Amino acid sequence: MATNVQKKTNKEEIRGFAFQRVNYIMLISGLLVLSLGFLLMIGGGSEDPNVFSNGLFSFTRLTLSPILILLGYVIEIAAIMYHPKEV
């Protein structure tokens, strides 16, 4: 009975951390892409509330930033789900 417990602890020691270095790099890159997407969405308004600004409808704010935000979330999910091959 004691050998079964010892075998389980040896397997747990071999496993180590849940994430590897690759996972953390992917997590950080996903956060950077998300931040870039949200930063590109900021702005485009007018300083004077009585004046309309067409910068509100720019390509960057309406197309590029939502694509970057979705891509960032996909990278985050992939970083969590990715399991590198054990060496």
C-alpha positions in Angstrom: 0.0 0.0 0.0 2.8 2.4 0.8 4.4 1.8 -2.6 1.2 3.0 -4.4 1.2 6.2 -2.5 4.9 6.7 -3.2 4.4 6.1 -6.9 1.6 8.7 -7.0 3.8 11.3 -5.3 6.7 10.5 -7.8 4.3 11.1 -10.7 3.1 14.4 -9.2 6.7 15.5 -8.7 7.6 14.8 -12.3 4.6 16.9 -13.6 5.8 20.1 -12.0 4.0 23.3 -12.9 0.8 23.4 -15.0 2.3 26.0 -17.4 5.6 25.9 -19.2 7.7 28.8 -20.4 5.9 28.7 -23.8 2.5 29.1 -22.1 3.7 32.2 -20.3 5.1 33.7 -23.5 1.8 33.1 -25.2 -0.1 34.7 -22.3 2.0 37.8 -22.3 1.8 38.2 -26.1 -2.0 37.7 -25.9 -2.2 40.5 -23.3 -0.1 42.8 -25.5 -2.3 42.2 -28.5 -5.4 42.8 -26.4 -3.9 46.1 -25.0 -3.0 47.2 -28.5 -6.5 46.6 -29.7 -8.1 48.5 -26.8 -5.6 51.4 -27.2 -6.4 51.7 -30.9 -10.1 51.9 -30.1 -9.6 54.9 -27.8 -10.0 58.4 -29.2 -11.4 59.8 -32.4 -13.8 62.1 -30.7 -14.0 65.9 -30.9 -12.8 68.3 -28.2 -15.8 70.5 -28.8 -19.2 68.7 -28.3 -20.8 70.9 -30.9 -18.5 69.8 -33.7 -18.8 66.3 -35.3 -15.6 64.4 -36.0 -15.3 61.8 -38.8 -12.4 60.2 -37.0 -15.0 58.3 -35.0 -15.6 56.1 -38.1 -12.0 55.3 -39.0 -10.8 51.9 -40.2 -8.6 51.6 -37.1 -11.4 52.0 -34.7 -14.1 50.1 -36.5 -12.2 47.2 -38.1 -8.6 46.8 -36.9 -9.1 47.1 -33.2 -11.9 44.6 -32.9 -9.9 42.1 -35.0 -6.9 42.6 -32.7 -9.1 42.2 -29.6 -10.6 38.9 -30.9 -7.1 37.7 -31.9 -5.9 38.5 -28.4 -8.6 36.4 -26.8 -7.9 33.5 -29.2 -4.2 33.7 -28.2 -5.1 33.7 -24.5 -7.3 30.6 -24.9 -4.7 28.9 -26.9 -2.1 29.7 -24.3 -4.2 28.1 -21.6 -5.1 25.1 -23.6 -1.6 24.4 -25.1 0.2 21.5 -23.6 3.8 21.1 -24.8 5.2 17.7 -25.4 7.1 16.2 -22.5 10.7 15.7 -23.2 
